[in-house]
């Protein structure tokens, strides 16, 4: 059985048209040995792609339009990714089919990352996202869902940069690989990975997180939050940081910026309006925080 990832011979960057007509197209792009993506744009045509390999991989599935069904023939189960969402899956062996419903317009991007590519970036800390995912795909599993989140503006921006590599660009492979790594950093940073903590600590941190999620635009003070969680401020701050690897203040900022990232994609708003909607009075301050977190200013992502 051939490996899915070793499709490059004389070229480091290889584009394969799987099919193309007036209403449908699907292409496979091998960026390098270890990174492959498939892009599919279809209408009024049912398409299926089947993978049958013994490769350890992480798959990032983005459905910008339409919907995608993933049939796992080994475990006899089916996964579904709906429009506007992006999902991460782990697999150590595959017999899976990707199905796009008939008569439905679709815009789908699937990135496949081999374990030996992830291995380059292992830190030795099991709580790091790449170490966590690498550990998952060393297990015996056909297809495991890790998370699903809404597509945000930075994700669309990153994928567009990956897709816009052309045959005329110099150093295609290294340019594309760099853009894929930027994309991976963003998506993997959204994973919640818990250390070995007690059920009591996890319950306390989860309760505080629920309160913050419900009102991160005007969140309670730490003192009020501790009271709501029936604990003291010192214990709450210690437990929250142990579970979520960040302070309460930084977590609120993360929630605000993530919401802004979604608003940049979904809403016809100015940067100033988005800043105020997520709890920042000053647009300049908001833009600086956004850049510090994502490496790009919100004005570069604004829908328009």
TORLOFI-448216 format. One record per residue (C-alpha): residue number from 1; x, z, y negated. Coordinates in steps of 0.02 Angstrom, whole numbers, plus 32768, in hexadecimal, padded with zeros to 4 digits. Layout:
BEGIN
<rec num="NUM" c1="X" c3="Z" c2="Y"/>
...
***
This chain:
BEGIN
<rec num="1" c1="8000" c3="8000" c2="8000"/>
<rec num="2" c1="804A" c3="7FCC" c2="7F59"/>
<rec num="3" c1="805F" c3="8045" c2="7EC9"/>
<rec num="4" c1="7FEC" c3="802B" c2="7E35"/>
<rec num="5" c1="807B" c3="804B" c2="7DBC"/>
<rec num="6" c1="8104" c3="7FD3" c2="7DF3"/>
<rec num="7" c1="80BE" c3="7F2F" c2="7DB4"/>
<rec num="8" c1="814D" c3="7F00" c2="7D3F"/>
<rec num="9" c1="81D6" c3="7E8D" c2="7D79"/>
<rec num="10" c1="8235" c3="7E27" c2="7CF9"/>
<rec num="11" c1="81DA" c3="7E73" c2="7C64"/>
<rec num="12" c1="81C6" c3="7F26" c2="7C2A"/>
<rec num="13" c1="811E" c3="7F02" c2="7BD6"/>
<rec num="14" c1="80A5" c3="7E9A" c2="7C3C"/>
<rec num="15" c1="7FF5" c3="7E61" c2="7C12"/>
<rec num="16" c1="7F84" c3="7E26" c2="7C9F"/>
<rec num="17" c1="7EDA" c3="7DDA" c2="7C79"/>
<rec num="18" c1="7E68" c3="7E19" c2="7D04"/>
<rec num="19" c1="7DDE" c3="7DA8" c2="7CC5"/>
<rec num="20" c1="7DA0" c3="7D59" c2="7C24"/>
<rec num="21" c1="7D0A" c3="7CF3" c2="7BEE"/>
<rec num="22" c1="7C9E" c3="7CE4" c2="7B53"/>
<rec num="23" c1="7C46" c3="7D89" c2="7B71"/>
<rec num="24" c1="7CC0" c3="7DF2" c2="7BD2"/>
<rec num="25" c1="7D77" c3="7E1B" c2="7BDF"/>
<rec num="26" c1="7DE4" c3="7E95" c2="7C3D"/>
<rec num="27" c1="7E9F" c3="7EA3" c2="7C32"/>
<rec num="28" c1="7F23" c3="7F10" c2="7C82"/>
<rec num="29" c1="7FBD" c3="7F3C" c2="7C1D"/>
<rec num="30" c1="8057" c3="7F86" c2="7C70"/>
<rec num="31" c1="80B6" c3="7FD9" c2="7BE3"/>
<rec num="32" c1="8141" c3="8015" c2="7C54"/>
<rec num="33" c1="8150" c3="8054" c2="7D06"/>
<rec num="34" c1="80E2" c3="80ED" c2="7CFC"/>
<rec num="35" c1="8069" c3="80BD" c2="7C70"/>
<rec num="36" c1="7FDB" c3="8040" c2="7C86"/>
<rec num="37" c1="7F3B" c3="8026" c2="7C26"/>
<rec num="38" c1="7EA1" c3="7FBE" c2="7C46"/>
<rec num="39" c1="7E33" c3="7F82" c2="7BB8"/>
<rec num="40" c1="7D86" c3="7F3D" c2="7BDD"/>
<rec num="41" c1="7D0A" c3="7EED" c2="7B64"/>
<rec num="42" c1="7C71" c3="7EA8" c2="7BBB"/>
<rec num="43" c1="7BBE" c3="7E74" c2="7B9B"/>
<rec num="44" c1="7B33" c3="7E3C" c2="7C11"/>
<rec num="45" c1="7BA4" c3="7E43" c2="7CA7"/>
<rec num="46" c1="7BC0" c3="7EC8" c2="7D2B"/>
<rec num="47" c1="7C76" c3="7EE5" c2="7D4F"/>
<rec num="48" c1="7CD0" c3="7F54" c2="7DCA"/>
<rec num="49" c1="7D87" c3="7F7F" c2="7DDC"/>
<rec num="50" c1="7DC4" c3="7FD5" c2="7E7A"/>
<rec num="51" c1="7E65" c3="8038" c2="7E8D"/>
<rec num="52" c1="7EA7" c3="8066" c2="7F37"/>
<rec num="53" c1="7F51" c3="80B8" c2="7F2C"/>
<rec num="54" c1="7FBA" c3="814E" c2="7F59"/>
<rec num="55" c1="7FF2" c3="8173" c2="7EA7"/>
<rec num="56" c1="7FF0" c3="8219" c2="7E4D"/>
<rec num="57" c1="7FA8" c3="81FA" c2="7DA2"/>
<rec num="58" c1="7F48" c3="8238" c2="7D0C"/>
<rec num="59" c1="7EBE" c3="81C7" c2="7CC9"/>
<rec num="60" c1="7E7B" c3="81CD" c2="7C18"/>
<rec num="61" c1="7DD5" c3="8170" c2="7C0E"/>
<rec num="62" c1="7D8D" c3="8142" c2="7B63"/>
<rec num="63" c1="7CE0" c3="80F5" c2="7B54"/>
<rec num="64" c1="7CC9" c3="80B9" c2="7AA2"/>
<rec num="65" c1="7C2D" c3="8054" c2="7ACC"/>
<rec num="66" c1="7BBF" c3="8051" c2="7B66"/>
<rec num="67" c1="7BDF" c3="80C0" c2="7BFD"/>
<rec num="68" c1="7C50" c3="80C5" c2="7C93"/>
<rec num="69" c1="7C33" c3="8101" c2="7D45"/>
<rec num="70" c1="7CC6" c3="8132" c2="7DB2"/>
<rec num="71" c1="7CA2" c3="8135" c2="7E6C"/>
<rec num="72" c1="7D19" c3="819C" c2="7ED5"/>
<rec num="73" c1="7D0D" c3="8154" c2="7F85"/>
<rec num="74" c1="7D7C" c3="81DD" c2="7FD0"/>
<rec num="75" c1="7D0E" c3="826F" c2="7F9B"/>
<rec num="76" c1="7C6D" c3="820A" c2="7F92"/>
<rec num="77" c1="7C45" c3="8242" c2="7EE0"/>
<rec num="78" c1="7C2A" c3="81E9" c2="7E3C"/>
<rec num="79" c1="7C65" c3="8213" c2="7D8C"/>
<rec num="80" c1="7C12" c3="81D4" c2="7CEE"/>
<rec num="81" c1="7C5C" c3="81C0" c2="7C40"/>
<rec num="82" c1="7BDC" c3="819A" c2="7BB9"/>
<rec num="83" c1="7BEE" c3="8142" c2="7B14"/>
<rec num="84" c1="7C54" c3="819A" c2="7A8F"/>
<rec num="85" c1="7CB4" c3="8207" c2="7B0A"/>
<rec num="86" c1="7D63" c3="8212" c2="7B52"/>
<rec num="87" c1="7D88" c3="8265" c2="7BF9"/>
<rec num="88" c1="7E26" c3="829A" c2="7C55"/>
<rec num="89" c1="7E35" c3="8290" c2="7D13"/>
<rec num="90" c1="7EBE" c3="82BC" c2="7D8E"/>
<rec num="91" c1="7EDC" c3="8264" c2="7E33"/>
<rec num="92" c1="7F61" c3="8269" c2="7EBB"/>
<rec num="93" c1="7F15" c3="81DD" c2="7F24"/>
<rec num="94" c1="7E93" c3="815C" c2="7EF9"/>
<rec num="95" c1="7E08" c3="80F6" c2="7F42"/>
<rec num="96" c1="7D9E" c3="80E9" c2="7EA6"/>
<rec num="97" c1="7D33" c3="8066" c2="7E52"/>
<rec num="98" c1="7D0D" c3="8054" c2="7D99"/>
<rec num="99" c1="7C5F" c3="800E" c2="7D78"/>
<rec num="100" c1="7C17" c3="7FD0" c2="7CD3"/>
<rec num="101" c1="7B59" c3="7FBF" c2="7CD7"/>
<rec num="102" c1="7B12" c3="7F11" c2="7CD0"/>
<rec num="103" c1="7ACB" c3="7ECC" c2="7C2C"/>
<rec num="104" c1="7B1F" c3="7F51" c2="7BC5"/>
<rec num="105" c1="7B9F" c3="7F35" c2="7B3D"/>
<rec num="106" c1="7C3B" c3="7F9B" c2="7B5C"/>
<rec num="107" c1="7CE2" c3="7FC6" c2="7B0F"/>
<rec num="108" c1="7D4C" c3="802B" c2="7B88"/>
<rec num="109" c1="7E01" c3="8062" c2="7B8B"/>
<rec num="110" c1="7E52" c3="80B6" c2="7C22"/>
<rec num="111" c1="7F05" c3="80F6" c2="7C1D"/>
<rec num="112" c1="7F5F" c3="811C" c2="7CC0"/>
<rec num="113" c1="7FF9" c3="818E" c2="7CBA"/>
<rec num="114" c1="8066" c3="81A5" c2="7D54"/>
<rec num="115" c1="80A8" c3="824F" c2="7D88"/>
<rec num="116" c1="815C" c3="8214" c2="7D7A"/>
<rec num="117" c1="813D" c3="81E8" c2="7CC4"/>
<rec num="118" c1="80F4" c3="8295" c2="7CA1"/>
<rec num="119" c1="8186" c3="82E5" c2="7CFD"/>
<rec num="120" c1="81FD" c3="82AE" c2="7C71"/>
<rec num="121" c1="81A5" c3="8326" c2="7BFB"/>
<rec num="122" c1="818D" c3="83C2" c2="7C67"/>
<rec num="123" c1="81B8" c3="8463" c2="7C0D"/>
<rec num="124" c1="81B8" c3="84DE" c2="7C9D"/>
<rec num="125" c1="8124" c3="8538" c2="7C4E"/>
<rec num="126" c1="8087" c3="8525" c2="7CB7"/>
<rec num="127" c1="801C" c3="8541" c2="7C1D"/>
<rec num="128" c1="805D" c3="84A4" c2="7BC9"/>
<rec num="129" c1="7FDE" c3="8417" c2="7BDB"/>
<rec num="130" c1="8056" c3="839C" c2="7C2D"/>
<rec num="131" c1="8094" c3="8420" c2="7CA9"/>
<rec num="132" c1="7FE0" c3="844F" c2="7CCF"/>
<rec num="133" c1="7FAC" c3="839B" c2="7CEF"/>
<rec num="134" c1="804A" c3="8375" c2="7D52"/>
<rec num="135" c1="8026" c3="840C" c2="7DC0"/>
<rec num="136" c1="7F75" c3="83CE" c2="7DDD"/>
<rec num="137" c1="7FAB" c3="8324" c2="7E1D"/>
<rec num="138" c1="8028" c3="8371" c2="7E96"/>
<rec num="139" c1="7F91" c3="83B4" c2="7EF3"/>
<rec num="140" c1="7F2B" c3="8354" c2="7F72"/>
<rec num="141" c1="7E9B" c3="8312" c2="7F0A"/>
<rec num="142" c1="7E44" c3="826B" c2="7EFA"/>
<rec num="143" c1="7DF2" c3="827F" c2="7E50"/>
<rec num="144" c1="7DE2" c3="831F" c2="7DEA"/>
<rec num="145" c1="7D8E" c3="8325" c2="7D41"/>
<rec num="146" c1="7DF1" c3="838B" c2="7CC2"/>
<rec num="147" c1="7D8C" c3="837C" c2="7C22"/>
<rec num="148" c1="7D1B" c3="830D" c2="7BBA"/>
<rec num="149" c1="7D14" c3="8310" c2="7AFD"/>
<rec num="150" c1="7CCC" c3="82A2" c2="7A74"/>
<rec num="151" c1="7D3A" c3="8215" c2="7A34"/>
<rec num="152" c1="7D84" c3="8241" c2="798B"/>
<rec num="153" c1="7DCD" c3="81D9" c2="7900"/>
<rec num="154" c1="7E82" c3="81FC" c2="792F"/>
<rec num="155" c1="7E61" c3="81C5" c2="79E2"/>
<rec num="156" c1="7E19" c3="811F" c2="79A7"/>
<rec num="157" c1="7EAC" c3="8109" c2="7930"/>
<rec num="158" c1="7F2B" c3="812D" c2="79BA"/>
<rec num="159" c1="7ED9" c3="80B9" c2="7A39"/>
<rec num="160" c1="7ECE" c3="802E" c2="79B8"/>
<rec num="161" c1="7F89" c3="803E" c2="799C"/>
<rec num="162" c1="7FA6" c3="802E" c2="7A57"/>
<rec num="163" c1="7F35" c3="7F97" c2="7A66"/>
<rec num="164" c1="7F7F" c3="7F3F" c2="79CE"/>
<rec num="165" c1="802A" c3="7F25" c2="7A1E"/>
<rec num="166" c1="803E" c3="7E68" c2="7A2E"/>
<rec num="167" c1="80B1" c3="7DF3" c2="7A89"/>
<rec num="168" c1="8105" c3="7DCE" c2="79E3"/>
<rec num="169" c1="813A" c3="7E83" c2="79C4"/>
<rec num="170" c1="81EF" c3="7EAD" c2="79E6"/>
<rec num="171" c1="8211" c3="7F3C" c2="7A5F"/>
<rec num="172" c1="815F" c3="7F34" c2="7AA2"/>
<rec num="173" c1="8176" c3="7FB2" c2="7B2C"/>
<rec num="174" c1="81C9" c3="803A" c2="7AC6"/>
<rec num="175" c1="814E" c3="8024" c2="7A36"/>
<rec num="176" c1="80BA" c3="8031" c2="7AAD"/>
<rec num="177" c1="8106" c3="80C3" c2="7B0B"/>
<rec num="178" c1="8120" c3="8123" c2="7A69"/>
<rec num="179" c1="806A" c3="8104" c2="7A38"/>
<rec num="180" c1="802E" c3="813C" c2="7AE3"/>
<rec num="181" c1="8091" c3="81DD" c2="7AD2"/>
<rec num="182" c1="8041" c3="81FE" c2="7A28"/>
<rec num="183" c1="7F97" c3="81E2" c2="7A78"/>
<rec num="184" c1="7FC0" c3="8255" c2="7B0A"/>
<rec num="185" c1="7FFB" c3="82E0" c2="7A96"/>
<rec num="186" c1="7F56" c3="82DD" c2="7A3A"/>
<rec num="187" c1="7EE5" c3="82D7" c2="7AD2"/>
<rec num="188" c1="7F48" c3="8355" c2="7B3A"/>
<rec num="189" c1="7F50" c3="83CF" c2="7AA9"/>
<rec num="190" c1="7E92" c3="83DF" c2="7AB6"/>
<rec num="191" c1="7E9B" c3="8429" c2="7B65"/>
<rec num="192" c1="7E72" c3="84E2" c2="7B7D"/>
<rec num="193" c1="7EEF" c3="8528" c2="7BFA"/>
<rec num="194" c1="7EE1" c3="85DF" c2="7C25"/>
<rec num="195" c1="7F71" c3="864E" c2="7C59"/>
<rec num="196" c1="7F5C" c3="86D6" c2="7CDA"/>
<rec num="197" c1="7EEC" c3="874C" c2="7C79"/>
<rec num="198" c1="7E6F" c3="87CF" c2="7CB1"/>
<rec num="199" c1="7DB6" c3="87A9" c2="7CB9"/>
<rec num="200" c1="7D9C" c3="882C" c2="7C32"/>
<rec num="201" c1="7E17" c3="87D8" c2="7BBB"/>
<rec num="202" c1="7DD0" c3="872B" c2="7BDD"/>
<rec num="203" c1="7D1E" c3="876B" c2="7BBE"/>
<rec num="204" c1="7D51" c3="87BB" c2="7B18"/>
<rec num="205" c1="7DAF" c3="8721" c2="7ADB"/>
<rec num="206" c1="7D21" c3="86AF" c2="7B12"/>
<rec num="207" c1="7CA2" c3="8716" c2="7AB3"/>
<rec num="208" c1="7D0C" c3="870D" c2="7A15"/>
<rec num="209" c1="7D23" c3="8652" c2="7A2E"/>
<rec num="210" c1="7C66" c3="863A" c2="7A3D"/>
<rec num="211" c1="7C49" c3="8694" c2="7999"/>
<rec num="212" c1="7CCD" c3="8629" c2="7942"/>
<rec num="213" c1="7C88" c3="8588" c2="798C"/>
<rec num="214" c1="7BDD" c3="85B2" c2="7946"/>
<rec num="215" c1="7C1D" c3="85C9" c2="7894"/>
<rec num="216" c1="7CCF" c3="858E" c2="7875"/>
<rec num="217" c1="7CA3" c3="8549" c2="77C9"/>
<rec num="218" c1="7C82" c3="85FA" c2="7788"/>
<rec num="219" c1="7CC6" c3="8668" c2="7814"/>
<rec num="220" c1="7CB8" c3="8726" c2="7819"/>
<rec num="221" c1="7D50" c3="878D" c2="77EA"/>
<rec num="222" c1="7DB9" c3="87CE" c2="787A"/>
<rec num="223" c1="7D70" c3="887A" c2="785D"/>
<rec num="224" c1="7CBD" c3="8839" c2="7869"/>
<rec num="225" c1="7CEA" c3="87CC" c2="78FE"/>
<rec num="226" c1="7D34" c3="8863" c2="7958"/>
<rec num="227" c1="7C94" c3="88C5" c2="7936"/>
<rec num="228" c1="7C2B" c3="8837" c2="797B"/>
<rec num="229" c1="7C97" c3="8838" c2="7A18"/>
<rec num="230" c1="7C8D" c3="88F7" c2="7A29"/>
<rec num="231" c1="7D48" c3="8912" c2="7A19"/>
<rec num="232" c1="7DCB" c3="8939" c2="7996"/>
<rec num="233" c1="7E2C" c3="88BA" c2="792E"/>
<rec num="234" c1="7ED5" c3="88DF" c2="797E"/>
<rec num="235" c1="7E97" c3="88C4" c2="7A2F"/>
<rec num="236" c1="7E33" c3="882A" c2="79FF"/>
<rec num="237" c1="7EC8" c3="87D5" c2="79AB"/>
<rec num="238" c1="7F3B" c3="87FE" c2="7A3E"/>
<rec num="239" c1="7EC2" c3="87C3" c2="7AC4"/>
<rec num="240" c1="7E8D" c3="8726" c2="7A66"/>
<rec num="241" c1="7F41" c3="86EF" c2="7A50"/>
<rec num="242" c1="7F6B" c3="8712" c2="7B06"/>
<rec num="243" c1="7ED8" c3="86A9" c2="7B45"/>
<rec num="244" c1="7ED8" c3="8619" c2="7AC9"/>
<rec num="245" c1="7F90" c3="8617" c2="7A95"/>
<rec num="246" c1="7F64" c3="861D" c2="79DD"/>
<rec num="247" c1="7F2A" c3="8694" c2="7956"/>
<rec num="248" c1="7E74" c3="86A3" c2="7922"/>
<rec num="249" c1="7E9D" c3="8658" c2="7878"/>
<rec num="250" c1="7EF7" c3="85C3" c2="78C7"/>
<rec num="251" c1="7E68" c3="85AA" c2="7941"/>
<rec num="252" c1="7DE9" c3="85A0" c2="78B3"/>
<rec num="253" c1="7E59" c3="8520" c2="785E"/>
<rec num="254" c1="7E63" c3="84BD" c2="7901"/>
<rec num="255" c1="7DA4" c3="84BB" c2="7910"/>
<rec num="256" c1="7D91" c3="8482" c2="785C"/>
<rec num="257" c1="7E0F" c3="83F4" c2="786F"/>
<rec num="258" c1="7DC3" c3="83BC" c2="7914"/>
<rec num="259" c1="7D17" c3="83B3" c2="78C3"/>
<rec num="260" c1="7D61" c3="8353" c2="7830"/>
<rec num="261" c1="7DB1" c3="82DB" c2="78AB"/>
<rec num="262" c1="7D05" c3="82B8" c2="78F4"/>
<rec num="263" c1="7CB4" c3="82A6" c2="7849"/>
<rec num="264" c1="7D37" c3="8226" c2="7816"/>
<rec num="265" c1="7CF5" c3="81B9" c2="78A4"/>
<rec num="266" c1="7C3C" c3="81DC" c2="78A0"/>
<rec num="267" c1="7C08" c3="81FD" c2="77ED"/>
<rec num="268" c1="7C08" c3="8192" c2="7751"/>
<rec num="269" c1="7C58" c3="821B" c2="76E8"/>
<rec num="270" c1="7CE7" c3="8228" c2="766D"/>
<rec num="271" c1="7D81" c3="828F" c2="7697"/>
<rec num="272" c1="7D49" c3="8312" c2="7619"/>
<rec num="273" c1="7C9D" c3="831F" c2="7666"/>
<rec num="274" c1="7CE7" c3="8332" c2="7714"/>
<rec num="275" c1="7D5E" c3="83B8" c2="76D6"/>
<rec num="276" c1="7CCE" c3="841E" c2="768D"/>
<rec num="277" c1="7C62" c3="8404" c2="7727"/>
<rec num="278" c1="7CE6" c3="8454" c2="7797"/>
<rec num="279" c1="7D0D" c3="84E3" c2="7720"/>
<rec num="280" c1="7D97" c3="84AA" c2="76AA"/>
<rec num="281" c1="7D79" c3="84AE" c2="75EE"/>
<rec num="282" c1="7E0C" c3="8441" c2="75BF"/>
<rec num="283" c1="7E24" c3="8391" c2="7604"/>
<rec num="284" c1="7EE0" c3="8394" c2="75EA"/>
<rec num="285" c1="7EF5" c3="8434" c2="764F"/>
<rec num="286" c1="7E87" c3="83EE" c2="76D8"/>
<rec num="287" c1="7EEB" c3="834B" c2="76DF"/>
<rec num="288" c1="7F90" c3="83AA" c2="76EC"/>
<rec num="289" c1="7F4F" c3="8415" c2="777B"/>
<rec num="290" c1="7F0B" c3="837C" c2="77D4"/>
<rec num="291" c1="7FB2" c3="8322" c2="77C5"/>
<rec num="292" c1="8011" c3="83BC" c2="7801"/>
<rec num="293" c1="7FA2" c3="83C3" c2="789B"/>
<rec num="294" c1="7F8F" c3="830A" c2="78C6"/>
<rec num="295" c1="801E" c3="82B0" c2="7870"/>
<rec num="296" c1="7FAA" c3="823D" c2="780F"/>
<rec num="297" c1="7F46" c3="8253" c2="7770"/>
<rec num="298" c1="7E87" c3="824F" c2="777E"/>
<rec num="299" c1="7E7B" c3="81BE" c2="7704"/>
<rec num="300" c1="7ED2" c3="8152" c2="7788"/>
<rec num="301" c1="7E48" c3="8178" c2="7806"/>
<rec num="302" c1="7DB0" c3="816E" c2="7797"/>
<rec num="303" c1="7D2B" c3="80FB" c2="77E0"/>
<rec num="304" c1="7D0A" c3="8065" c2="7775"/>
***
